[in-house]
Amino acid sequence: MKTAIVVEDEYLACEELKYLIRKYSDLNIIAEFSDGLQALEFLQSTQVDVAFLDINIPSINGMILAKSLYNSKSQPAIIFTTAYKEHAAEAFEIEAFDYLLKPYTEDRVEKTLSKLSAELYPAAMPIVASDSSINLYQGSRIRVIEVSDIIYASANGKITDVETVHGSFTSPLMLSEFVEKADNAKFFKAHRSYWINLDKIEEITPWHSGTYRLKCKGVETLIPVSRSNIKEFRERMGL
């Protein structure tokens, strides 16, 4: 089991975050701190896999703490939990795993933990369960999903976010690899970052330069059709 610490000086915020971590992951929270220096001293003698860091904390702030861990042999994945968006660029420089802005939503935390699970357990999941289903992450859980239940998949760096009729999931594959593994005649690569189930399209809206934006059943995200794919899309949809 992977381990984590929470560094947060607000009691209620700390309790909420711990609740969500336990609900959507199997991370073992082995310690919590309200003081940055105490957390640093702990991490100098104890290795953990993930550190959830508030930035505005006593003694040394979370950003200084994270920088002190950067490039260390035991550097954990850093997830900032803060109300201060101006530190996002610094977080990027030290390769923080994510930057959660308060007040964060349960859905936002769930997606972060789902991505984290794909990062921490890349070899733990068999990719294809059968010819018609695929295994996807939701937090630390693996769900077997019928490929026909996928609404769309979108690129998210080295992993793929997958929206389904059963909720949001993650695959540890890049989008191009995911498309190959979950091959289905009903799917269409609308854009270099989006792969969509044509059966789930609810509305097609004309957009600029003769392109379209697509609204799918059950989701609010509008998916673009790139100019290079317009001709094939019209043919597939009989437009």
Disulfide bonds with the S-S distance in Angstrom:
none
